[in-house]
Amino acid sequence: MTRSTLLLIPLVVLTACSTPREQCISSANRSVATLDRLISVTRGNIGRGYAIAEVQDVRVLRSRCEGTNEDGSTFRFPCEETETFTRRVPVTIDIAEERTKLAQLESRREQQASDAQARIQQCIAVHPE
C-alpha cells in the first residue's frame, strides 16, 4: 500500500461514522483544506529557497532461496526481491514565481472560503440536528 492510501483509511472510517450534516460540511470544506495544504507547501518552499520532491527508487535484492521437493528434501536456488522506497530530494525553484503562486493561492482560498460558508449554511438548512 502507498503512503497516501494508508493516510486515507482513517479518513474513510471517520467519514463512514459521521452524520449526513457532518459529511456535507466536510465536503463543503474540502477545497479550502486542499488550498491550505498547497499554501503551506508553497510557504515552506519560499522559506527554504527550494522545493522538496519525493522520488521513488527501485532496487533488486539478490539472494538464495530455499524450496522443498515432493520427497521432502530441500534445495536452494537464486531468487530476487524487488524493493521500492521513497526518498526526498531538493528541487530548484524560482522564488519570484513561488511568491506569485502563493498570492494566487491565497486569493483563491479567500473565494473558496466564502463559497464554503454558503455551502455550509445550506448543509445546516438541509440537515438540521
MARLO-399262 format. One line per 8 residues: their letters; for each residue x, y, z of C-alpha. Coordinates in Angstrom, 3 decimals, padded with zeros to 6 digits. Each point is the difference from the previous one (the first is absolute). Example, Ala and Ser with C-alpha at 12.3 -4.5 7.8 and 13.67 -1.06 7.14 Angstrom:
AS> 012.300,-004.500,007.800 | 001.370,003.440,-000.660
***
This chain:
MTRSTLLL> 000.000,000.000,000.000 | 001.180,003.505,-000.711 | 000.383,002.645,002.658 | -002.934,002.048,-001.347 | -002.246,-003.068,000.090 | 000.931,-000.646,003.620 | -000.801,003.611,000.867 | -003.445,-000.259,-001.606
IPLVVLTA> -001.118,-003.071,001.954 | -000.674,001.863,003.288 | -001.754,002.745,-001.967 | -002.313,-002.515,-001.659 | -000.732,-001.644,003.347 | -000.811,003.350,001.600 | -002.162,001.030,-002.935 | -001.989,-003.214,000.300
CSTPREQC> -000.806,000.858,003.630 | -000.965,003.634,-000.585 | -003.528,001.343,-000.337 | -001.343,001.222,-003.359 | 000.409,003.568,001.276 | 003.661,-000.604,000.919 | 000.635,-001.654,-003.366 | -001.555,002.949,-001.800
ISSANRSV> 002.065,002.531,001.981 | 003.176,-002.030,-000.555 | -000.703,-000.064,-003.724 | -000.588,003.770,000.011 | 003.368,000.590,001.696 | 002.029,-002.418,-002.149 | 001.185,002.564,-002.572 | 001.043,002.454,002.745
ATLDRLIS> 001.980,-002.745,001.758 | 001.749,-000.871,-003.269 | 000.923,003.634,-000.572 | 001.255,000.241,003.605 | 002.360,-002.929,-000.635 | 001.253,001.548,-003.256 | 000.542,003.357,001.719 | 001.937,-001.701,002.780
VTRGNIGR> 002.251,-001.827,-002.470 | 000.590,003.165,-002.028 | 000.884,002.000,003.123 | 002.423,-002.746,001.016 | 001.602,000.082,-003.451 | 000.446,003.776,000.189 | 001.398,-000.218,003.534 | 002.543,-002.692,-000.930
GYAIAEVQ> 000.809,001.396,-003.443 | -000.654,-003.364,-001.646 | -002.772,-002.579,-000.340 | 000.117,-003.593,001.162 | -001.012,-002.737,-002.410 | -000.602,-003.647,000.775 | 001.834,-002.387,-002.305 | -000.686,-003.714,-000.081
DVRVLRSR> 002.944,-002.295,-000.483 | -000.096,-003.705,-000.721 | 002.713,-002.448,000.876 | 000.258,-003.709,-000.551 | 001.338,-002.092,002.853 | 001.575,-003.260,-001.075 | 000.219,-002.866,002.439 | -000.310,-003.756,000.316
CEGTNEDG> -003.402,-001.456,000.709 | -000.860,-003.441,001.240 | -002.696,-002.300,-001.331 | -001.305,-003.454,000.847 | -000.294,-002.889,-002.442 | -002.930,-002.434,000.017 | 002.138,-002.534,001.854 | 000.640,002.514,002.811
STFRFPCE> 003.579,000.812,-000.932 | 000.995,003.642,-000.236 | 001.762,001.814,-002.783 | 001.423,003.488,-000.474 | -000.445,002.289,-002.966 | 000.845,003.616,-000.859 | -002.902,002.397,000.491 | -000.662,003.728,-000.171
ETETFTRR> -002.195,002.303,002.026 | -000.922,003.444,-001.290 | -000.066,002.781,002.569 | -001.463,003.459,-000.606 | 000.848,002.892,002.273 | -000.649,003.725,-000.029 | 002.568,002.659,000.680 | -000.312,003.763,000.192
VPVTIDIA> 002.237,002.182,-002.148 | 000.387,003.788,-000.269 | -001.265,001.603,-003.207 | 000.950,003.446,-001.304 | -002.851,002.526,-000.160 | -000.492,003.562,-001.193 | -000.772,001.945,003.205 | -001.798,002.802,-001.882
EERTKLAQ> -002.190,-002.578,-001.720 | -000.734,-001.686,003.335 | -001.026,003.356,001.513 | -002.348,000.595,-002.937 | -001.427,-003.485,000.464 | -000.461,000.643,003.722 | -001.899,003.236,-000.676 | -002.255,-001.809,-002.476
LESRREQQ> -000.633,-002.855,002.439 | -000.844,002.408,002.817 | -002.404,001.879,-002.279 | -001.663,-003.255,-001.072 | -000.205,-001.072,003.650 | -001.898,003.174,000.957 | -002.539,-000.639,-002.775 | -000.296,-003.702,000.840
ASDAQARI> -000.428,000.791,003.713 | -002.950,002.311,-000.690 | -001.500,-002.584,-002.379 | 000.509,-002.697,002.640 | -001.812,002.096,002.617 | -003.008,000.261,-002.315 | 000.054,-003.769,-000.581 | 000.323,-000.625,003.745
QQCIAVHP> -003.100,002.109,000.639 | -001.823,-002.119,-002.594 | 001.183,-003.162,001.761 | -001.325,001.286,003.311 | -003.344,000.897,-001.599 | -000.343,-003.370,-001.788 | 001.264,-002.126,002.924 | -001.165,001.594,003.275
E> 001.061,-001.901,003.118
***
